[in-house]
């Protein structure tokens, strides 16, 4: 039998790398769509695409089990006009072109998983959001108006739009929006090594008020959840990719200090974060927005997390990172 095939569009980054390793280990054929393909020593193939137009890459979709679109310019930047345009266009245009390519397939992929974000939900210190929540308004104190706008446009491109028309031409392909929280891992562009360095420098205290919630998921559970979603035919529409137990920023930073055995962590007031964000060319919304999100549909479908608590997740990552050095 031919192996199952998965396409990772925009799969050259941290999450794409983890998924490529995971599915390769399962014996799947893995194809990464990237602007700059390179030769590799593993079994993964890289194929060129521009994330805007249907090209030769679209042939890889024929008969594939799944396509996962991870494309999107990093949001770790200042939200000036140029960066805003690139953040929005990279997400919406890549989503639309994947839809266009699938619509032309004779044997389309069984499932299309498209990146989205847990940031789509309203900033809250109250009850957690699951997929039934319709609270998706921006909040001035979270400074998240642009991020919410991007998230909503991203999902419209997946579920509704293609050249201004409804995507009714994809009846054979199940579509899932991966509303992904903070993914904790060791790879390039993962946040864990950054938080670990801050903790080592004695800067592992609360950030801002410390009351804002952080939703997260361990990289192993992220990959396992993607495999699970592919296999569960009833899972379509939005799915929250996050662990069941979000925690406050103060609890997160305190947990990191305990794992690193640091006796203290200096706090950072909001004005300090604003100053630091200016010099680091990023935005404080990434830290200050309260994202309290739970994986309602994953749990209801029977998915079992290996890492349900933040402390056990970072302890695992710390053990693995220490073993590398």
N, C-alpha and C positions, 0 to 999 in steps of 0.2 A: 504494500500500500504506500502511496505517496504521503510524505509527511504533511501535516497541516502547515499552512503558510500565514504569517502575520506580517503586515506592512507597518512600519513605524515612520510616519511622515514627520519630518522635523525631528528625527530621532537621534541626532548626534550629541545631544546634551545629557545632563545628569539622569533624568528619568528615562530617556530613550536608551541610554547605556545600561541601566539596571534592567529594563524590560528585555533588551537584546540578550543579555546574559541569562536571564531567567528562562525565556522561552527556548533559547538554544539548548539549555541544559535539559529541557523537556523533550528535545528531539524535533522541535518545530523548525521549519525553514523561516529564517528571519531576513527581511529586506528593509533596509533603512533608506528612506528618501531624504536626500540632503543636497544643499547647493554646492557643496564641495566634497564629492565622494573621494575616498582614498582606499588604497589596498589594505587588507587586514590579514592578520595571521589566524583569526578564528573562522568559523563557518558563516559568519554574517556577510551578506552582500550589501554594498552601498550603490545606490542608483541616483543619478542626478535628477533634480527637479528644481523649478524656480518658485514654487508655492503660489504661482499666479495663473499659470496657463496649463491646459491639458497637453501633455507631450508623450514621448515614448514611455515614460514611467508608468503611464496609465495601464499598460499591458500587464503589469505586475498584479493588478487588481483582479484579473480574470481567474476565477476559481479559488481565490484566497478565502481563508476562514474569517479573517478579521483585518481591519485597518484601524490603526490608532493614530489620530492626528494630534501631535504634541507641539505644533508650530506656534511660535509667538515671540516677538521681541521681548527681551527682559524688561520687567517693570522696575528693576533696581536702577533708577535714573531719575533725573529731575523732569517733571512733567511740563516741559516747555512745548511750544507748538509743534516743532519737528518731531520730538519724541512721542508726543501724543498721537500724531498721525501715524507714525511707524508702529506703535503699540496696537492701535485699532486696526490698521490695514493688514498687518501681518496675521492677525487672528481671523478677521472676517474673510479676507481674500483667500487664504489657504483653505478655510472651511468650505467656501463656495466652490473652489476648484475641485476639491475631493468629491463633493456632491455631483458636479458636472461629469467627472470621470466615471463615477459609479453608475450614473444614469445611462452611460453609453455601453456598459458591460453586457455581454451576452450571459455570462455566469458571474454575477456580482458577488462581492463579499457577503457573508451571512450577517455580519454585524459591523457597524461603524461606531467606534468610540472616539469622541472628540473632547479634547481638553476644555474645561471650563474652570470655574474657581468658586471656592466657598465665600469669597468676597461679595458674591452676588446678594447675600443675605444682609439684612439691616444690622447695623452696629447695635449691639445690645448687651446689657448686664443682667438681663432677666432670663426668661425661659429660653432653652436652646432651640435652634432651628433644625427641623428635619425637612425632608423633601416636600412635605405638605404645606410648609410655610409659604405665604404670599407676601411677607414683609420684606420688600426689596428696595425700599426708598433709601436714598442717601441721607446722611446726617452731617450737619455743619461741623460739629465738634470732631468727627472722625475724618473730615477732609477727604471723603471718599466718592464724591460725585462723579469724577471721571472714571474711577475703577468700576463703579456700578454700571455706568453707561456702557463701558467696554464689555462687561460680563453679559449684559442683556443683549447687546448687538451680536456677540459671539454665538449665543444660543439661538437667536433668531435665524442666523445664517445656517445653523445645523438643522433646525426643525421646520423652518418656514420658507426661507428665501432661496431662490436661484434665479439670477437675472430678473429679480422682481416678481417671480412667480412662486407659488407654493410648490414645495418639493413632493408632489404627488407621484412623481415618476420613479420612486424608489420603493415600491411595495415589498420587494424581496429582501431588503436590507434593514435590519433593526438598528435604530439609532439611539445612542446613549451619550448624555452630557456628563462628563466626569467632573463634578464639582469638588475639586481637590483642595485639601487643606495643606498646611505646612508639611512637607515630606522630609523626615529626618533620615539622613544617610551619610555616607562617607565620601561620596563622589564629588567631582568638580561641580561647583555652584550649589552644593547643599549647604543649608544654614548651620548644621550642627558643628562643623569645624570652626565656623566664625564665632558662635556662642561659646565654644570651648576655649578659644583664644581669649575672649573677653573675660571669662571666668578666671583663667590662669593669670591675667593681669590685675586681678582684684576688682574688676568692673562688672561682676556678676550680680549686682543688686537689681532691684525693681527698676523698670523703665517707665517714666511718667508716673502716673498714680499707681501702677502695678495691678490695678483692678480689672484691666481689660483682659478678656478671655482669649486664649490661644487654642485653636483646633489644630491637630497634628495627626500624622500617621507615620509609622516606621516604614522604611523602604521595602522591607520584606513583605509586610502586609499590603503595601501598595501594589506590588507585583502579583501577589496572591489574589487580591481583590479584582484586578484586571482579568486574570485567568478565570475567576469565578463568574464575573459578569459575562464574559464571552460564552460560557457554558450554560448560563441560565436564560432560557428563551423568554421568560416572562419579564426580565429586567430591560425595560426601554424607558426613554425619557431621562430626567435628571436622576443621578445617583451621587450621594455624598460620599467621597473618599476621605474618611477621617476616622480616628479611633473613637471609641464610645465615651471617653472621659476627657473632655476639654478641661483646661485648668487656667488659673489666672497667670498673668505675666509674672507676678511676684512669686507664685508657687513654682513656675517653670524655672526662673532664675535660681531660686532657692534649691530646687532639685539638682540643677547643674552643679551648684557649689558643693552639695553633699556628695555627689558622685565623684567630683574632682578633689574632695576633701579640703576644700578651701574654707577657712574659718570665717571669712567675711566677703561681702561683695558690695562695693560702693554703688549707691543708687544714682540714677541719672534723671534729673528733673526735665520736664517737657522742654524748657527753654534750651537746655543743654542738648537735647536730642535734635531740636530745630537747628541749632548751630552746627552740630556734627553732620546732620543730613545735608546742609548747604555745602560744606567743604567736601563731603564724600560724594556729592552729586547724586543724592537719592531723596526719598520722601519719607516723612515721619508717619504717614498713614500706614506704612507697612508694619510699624510697631504699635501704633496707638489705637488702631481700629479694634474693637472688641468683636472677635469672631467666635461665637459660641454655637457650634454646629455638631450634630450627632448623625450617625449613619443609619437612619431609620430603615431604609430599604435593604441594605446589606444584612442587617441583623434579622429582619423579618424573613429574608430568603434563606436563612440558615448559615450565613457566613460566620466563621469563628476566627477571631483575631488571636494572633500569637502574642501581641503586645497591646494590652488594653490600658496599661498605666504608663505615664510618662517616665517615671523613675526606672522601670524595668526596660523601657525602650532605650534610654540614654545609657544605662548600665551595659546593655549589650553592645551598643556602638562604641562606648569607651573601651570595653574589653577588646574589641576587634581592632580599634585604632592603636591601642597599646601594643598589641601583638605585631603590628606592622613595623613598629619602631625598635 
